[in-house]
C-alpha cells in the first residue's frame, strides 16, 4: 500500500531541528556559546527508507560514522599491466 505524504521530508527535518534546538538552548543556554555561529544543526541531513536502495545496516552505519574523519577513496582502481 502507498500513500501521498502531506509534508515533505525537508519540512519535517526543519521542524524537528527547530524544536530540538529550541529545547536544548532553553534547558542549557551555555551550549550556544560553544557552537560555531550559535547553530545546533548544520543545514544538511540524510533521509532514506529501508527498502530498494538501503537496508537497516546501511542507515545504522551512516549514523554511526557521523563525525568521523572522511577518507577519500578512488572510484576506480588502476589496472596494472
C-alpha positions in Angstrom: 0.0 0.0 0.0 1.2 3.5 -0.7 0.0 7.0 0.3 0.8 10.5 -0.7 2.7 12.4 2.1 1.2 15.7 3.3 4.6 17.1 4.3 7.9 16.9 2.6 10.9 15.2 4.3 12.7 18.5 4.2 9.9 20.3 6.1 9.8 17.5 8.7 13.5 17.8 9.3 13.3 21.6 9.6 10.6 21.2 12.2 12.5 18.6 14.2 15.7 20.6 14.1 13.9 23.8 15.2 12.1 22.2 18.1 15.1 20.3 19.4 17.4 23.3 19.1 14.9 25.5 21.0 14.6 22.8 23.7 18.4 22.3 24.1 19.0 26.1 24.3 16.2 26.6 26.8 17.5 23.9 29.1 21.2 24.5 28.5 21.8 28.1 27.3 25.6 27.7 27.8 25.7 25.3 24.9 25.1 28.1 22.4 28.4 29.8 23.4 30.4 26.7 22.3 28.8 26.3 18.9 30.2 27.7 15.7 27.8 30.6 14.8 25.5 29.6 17.6 23.7 26.9 15.5 23.0 23.5 16.9 22.4 21.9 13.5 24.0 22.0 10.1 21.9 22.6 7.0 22.3 19.1 5.7 20.5 15.9 6.5 20.3 12.3 5.4 16.9 10.6 4.7 16.3 7.2 3.3 13.9 4.4 3.6 14.6 0.7 4.3 13.8 -1.0 1.1 15.1 -1.0 -2.5 18.1 1.3 -2.1 19.1 0.9 1.6 18.7 -1.5 4.4 18.8 -1.1 8.2 22.5 -1.8 8.3 23.3 1.0 5.7 21.4 3.5 7.7 22.9 2.3 11.0 26.4 2.6 9.6 25.7 6.1 8.3 24.5 7.3 11.7 27.4 5.5 13.5 30.0 7.1 11.2 28.8 10.7 11.6 31.7 13.0 12.7 34.4 10.6 11.8 37.2 11.8 9.5 36.4 11.4 5.9 38.8 9.4 3.8 38.7 9.9 0.1 38.6 6.6 -1.8 39.3 6.2 -5.5 36.2 5.5 -7.6 38.1 3.1 -9.9 41.1 1.0 -9.1 44.0 1.4 -11.5 44.8 -1.7 -13.5 48.4 -2.8 -13.6 49.8 -4.4 -16.8 
